Amino acid sequence: MKNFDLTQVSALVVEKHHPMRSMLRGILRELGLKKVDDVASTESGFEEFNKKEPDIVLVDWALNFDGIGLLNKIRTDTNSSNPFVPVIMVTAHSEVDRVIEARDAGMTEYLAKPESAKKLYQRISSIVDSKRQFIRIAEFFGPDRRRKILGHAGDDRRGNSNGSKYAAEG
């Protein structure tokens, strides 16, 4: 695994529980991030996101804490300061259907609690190491969900001249 200098990276932690916010903030600072802000609600999360314009957002997703709603606002709200910002969904729910729901809502990475410094660093490294293009289609806007680029030797069956039916952005 590569080592990245994260001293210039800023983060926003949107987490309901104070001890978890404190722990995430501490881990991020230990990883080298100098600028880490945090809030306790998704409503203040969107305000703080637009005010601080962080490089990475960590969002909790739990019962009575609509992390998916915040992710949707970040990606699609006309007042969003950066719909392309990497968002790491941090949740105690690691069921496949929840991961798929978060992926389909446009999250960049998924981190199941309990998190560790190593797991969080791996997610951030993945973001830094492989900037994924964003895709916009009628029912989805977010980072390209495909992790591997696979070669294709068959006929081009897609709709436009560049071989893709999706509009890549970012």
DRENLO-31195 format. One record per residue (C-alpha): residue in three letters; x, y, z. Coordinates in nm, 2 decimals, always signed. Example, Ala and Ser with C-alpha at 12.3 -4.5 7.8 and 13.67 -1.06 7.14 Angstrom:
REM DRENLO-31195
<"ALA" <+1.23 -0.45 +0.78>>
<"SER" <+1.37 -0.11 +0.71>>
***
This chain:
REM DRENLO-31195
<"MET" <+0.00 +0.00 +0.00>>
<"LYS" <+0.12 +0.35 -0.09>>
<"ASN" <+0.18 +0.61 +0.18>>
<"PHE" <+0.00 +0.94 +0.10>>
<"ASP" <+0.07 +1.28 +0.26>>
<"LEU" <-0.27 +1.38 +0.38>>
<"THR" <-0.17 +1.70 +0.55>>
<"GLN" <-0.34 +1.92 +0.29>>
<"VAL" <-0.66 +1.71 +0.29>>
<"SER" <-0.96 +1.85 +0.48>>
<"ALA" <-1.25 +1.64 +0.61>>
<"LEU" <-1.60 +1.68 +0.75>>
<"VAL" <-1.74 +1.42 +0.98>>
<"VAL" <-2.12 +1.40 +1.00>>
<"GLU" <-2.19 +1.17 +1.29>>
<"LYS" <-2.48 +1.15 +1.54>>
<"HIS" <-2.28 +1.03 +1.85>>
<"HIS" <-2.02 +1.26 +2.01>>
<"PRO" <-1.78 +0.97 +2.11>>
<"MET" <-1.78 +0.84 +1.75>>
<"ARG" <-1.72 +1.19 +1.61>>
<"SER" <-1.44 +1.24 +1.85>>
<"MET" <-1.28 +0.90 +1.76>>
<"LEU" <-1.31 +0.97 +1.39>>
<"ARG" <-1.16 +1.32 +1.43>>
<"GLY" <-0.87 +1.17 +1.63>>
<"ILE" <-0.80 +0.90 +1.37>>
<"LEU" <-0.81 +1.15 +1.09>>
<"ARG" <-0.57 +1.38 +1.27>>
<"GLU" <-0.34 +1.08 +1.34>>
<"LEU" <-0.35 +1.01 +0.97>>
<"GLY" <-0.21 +1.36 +0.91>>
<"LEU" <-0.52 +1.56 +0.82>>
<"LYS" <-0.48 +1.91 +0.97>>
<"LYS" <-0.83 +2.04 +0.91>>
<"VAL" <-1.11 +1.82 +1.04>>
<"ASP" <-1.46 +1.96 +1.12>>
<"ASP" <-1.75 +1.77 +1.26>>
<"VAL" <-2.13 +1.81 +1.32>>
<"ALA" <-2.40 +1.60 +1.49>>
<"SER" <-2.68 +1.62 +1.24>>
<"THR" <-2.74 +1.58 +0.86>>
<"GLU" <-2.91 +1.92 +0.85>>
<"SER" <-2.61 +2.10 +0.99>>
<"GLY" <-2.39 +1.86 +0.79>>
<"PHE" <-2.51 +2.01 +0.46>>
<"GLU" <-2.47 +2.36 +0.59>>
<"GLU" <-2.12 +2.29 +0.71>>
<"PHE" <-2.03 +2.11 +0.39>>
<"ASN" <-2.12 +2.41 +0.18>>
<"LYS" <-1.95 +2.65 +0.42>>
<"LYS" <-1.62 +2.46 +0.47>>
<"GLU" <-1.60 +2.28 +0.13>>
<"PRO" <-1.41 +1.98 +0.26>>
<"ASP" <-1.21 +1.74 +0.04>>
<"ILE" <-1.37 +1.43 +0.20>>
<"VAL" <-1.70 +1.38 +0.38>>
<"LEU" <-1.76 +1.10 +0.63>>
<"VAL" <-2.13 +1.04 +0.69>>
<"ASP" <-2.30 +0.82 +0.94>>
<"TRP" <-2.60 +0.62 +0.83>>
<"ALA" <-2.81 +0.49 +1.11>>
<"LEU" <-3.16 +0.46 +1.25>>
<"ASN" <-3.30 +0.82 +1.28>>
<"PHE" <-2.99 +0.95 +1.10>>
<"ASP" <-3.05 +1.00 +0.73>>
<"GLY" <-2.69 +0.97 +0.59>>
<"ILE" <-2.84 +0.86 +0.25>>
<"GLY" <-3.05 +1.18 +0.25>>
<"LEU" <-2.74 +1.39 +0.31>>
<"LEU" <-2.55 +1.20 +0.04>>
<"ASN" <-2.84 +1.27 -0.20>>
<"LYS" <-2.83 +1.64 -0.11>>
<"ILE" <-2.46 +1.66 -0.16>>
<"ARG" <-2.49 +1.49 -0.50>>
<"THR" <-2.80 +1.65 -0.64>>
<"ASP" <-2.90 +1.97 -0.46>>
<"THR" <-2.86 +2.28 -0.67>>
<"ASN" <-2.71 +2.45 -0.36>>
<"SER" <-2.44 +2.19 -0.32>>
<"SER" <-2.09 +2.34 -0.33>>
<"ASN" <-1.93 +2.03 -0.47>>
<"PRO" <-2.14 +1.74 -0.59>>
<"PHE" <-1.82 +1.55 -0.68>>
<"VAL" <-1.68 +1.54 -0.33>>
<"PRO" <-1.57 +1.19 -0.21>>
<"VAL" <-1.82 +1.06 +0.05>>
<"ILE" <-1.73 +0.77 +0.28>>
<"MET" <-2.05 +0.62 +0.43>>
<"VAL" <-1.97 +0.51 +0.78>>
<"THR" <-2.22 +0.27 +0.94>>
<"ALA" <-2.28 -0.02 +1.16>>
<"HIS" <-2.48 -0.18 +0.89>>
<"SER" <-2.27 -0.40 +0.67>>
<"GLU" <-2.54 -0.60 +0.50>>
<"VAL" <-2.50 -0.63 +0.12>>
<"ASP" <-2.84 -0.46 +0.05>>
<"ARG" <-2.73 -0.16 +0.26>>
<"VAL" <-2.39 -0.14 +0.08>>
<"ILE" <-2.58 -0.16 -0.26>>
<"GLU" <-2.82 +0.11 -0.15>>
<"ALA" <-2.54 +0.34 -0.05>>
<"ARG" <-2.35 +0.27 -0.37>>
<"ASP" <-2.66 +0.34 -0.57>>
<"ALA" <-2.71 +0.67 -0.39>>
<"GLY" <-2.36 +0.78 -0.50>>
<"MET" <-2.13 +0.71 -0.21>>
<"THR" <-1.76 +0.68 -0.29>>
<"GLU" <-1.65 +0.43 -0.02>>
<"TYR" <-1.82 +0.23 +0.25>>
<"LEU" <-1.68 +0.18 +0.60>>
<"ALA" <-1.84 -0.06 +0.84>>
<"LYS" <-1.82 +0.02 +1.21>>
<"PRO" <-1.63 -0.05 +1.42>>
<"GLU" <-1.38 +0.13 +1.21>>
<"SER" <-1.00 +0.13 +1.26>>
<"ALA" <-0.73 +0.37 +1.16>>
<"LYS" <-0.61 +0.11 +0.91>>
<"LYS" <-0.95 +0.06 +0.75>>
<"LEU" <-1.02 +0.44 +0.73>>
<"TYR" <-0.67 +0.50 +0.58>>
<"GLN" <-0.74 +0.23 +0.32>>
<"ARG" <-1.07 +0.40 +0.21>>
<"ILE" <-0.90 +0.74 +0.19>>
<"SER" <-0.60 +0.59 +0.00>>
<"SER" <-0.85 +0.44 -0.24>>
<"ILE" <-1.00 +0.78 -0.30>>
<"VAL" <-0.67 +0.95 -0.35>>
<"ASP" <-0.51 +0.67 -0.56>>
<"SER" <-0.79 +0.62 -0.81>>
<"LYS" <-1.00 +0.92 -0.89>>
<"ARG" <-1.31 +0.76 -1.04>>
<"GLN" <-1.51 +0.94 -1.30>>
<"PHE" <-1.86 +1.05 -1.22>>
<"ILE" <-2.16 +0.91 -1.41>>
<"ARG" <-2.48 +1.10 -1.47>>
<"ILE" <-2.79 +0.91 -1.59>>
<"ALA" <-3.15 +0.96 -1.52>>
<"GLU" <-3.16 +0.75 -1.20>>
<"PHE" <-2.80 +0.79 -1.08>>
<"PHE" <-2.53 +1.05 -1.02>>
<"GLY" <-2.21 +0.96 -0.85>>
<"PRO" <-1.87 +0.79 -0.89>>
<"ASP" <-1.85 +0.52 -1.15>>
<"ARG" <-1.96 +0.21 -0.96>>
<"ARG" <-1.73 -0.02 -1.16>>
<"ARG" <-1.41 -0.10 -0.98>>
<"LYS" <-1.22 -0.28 -1.25>>
<"ILE" <-1.18 -0.17 -1.61>>
<"LEU" <-1.24 -0.48 -1.82>>
<"GLY" <-1.14 -0.51 -2.18>>
<"HIS" <-1.40 -0.58 -2.44>>
<"ALA" <-1.33 -0.76 -2.76>>
<"GLY" <-1.68 -0.79 -2.90>>
<"ASP" <-1.90 -0.56 -3.10>>
<"ASP" <-1.98 -0.21 -2.98>>
<"ARG" <-2.35 -0.23 -2.87>>
<"ARG" <-2.37 +0.10 -2.70>>
<"GLY" <-2.55 +0.41 -2.81>>
<"ASN" <-2.28 +0.67 -2.88>>
<"SER" <-1.95 +0.71 -3.07>>
<"ASN" <-1.73 +0.68 -2.76>>
<"GLY" <-1.86 +0.33 -2.68>>
<"SER" <-2.05 +0.44 -2.37>>
<"LYS" <-2.42 +0.49 -2.30>>
<"TYR" <-2.32 +0.69 -1.99>>
<"ALA" <-2.21 +1.06 -1.97>>
<"ALA" <-1.89 +1.07 -1.78>>
<"GLU" <-1.81 +1.38 -1.58>>
<"GLY" <-1.55 +1.51 -1.33>>
***
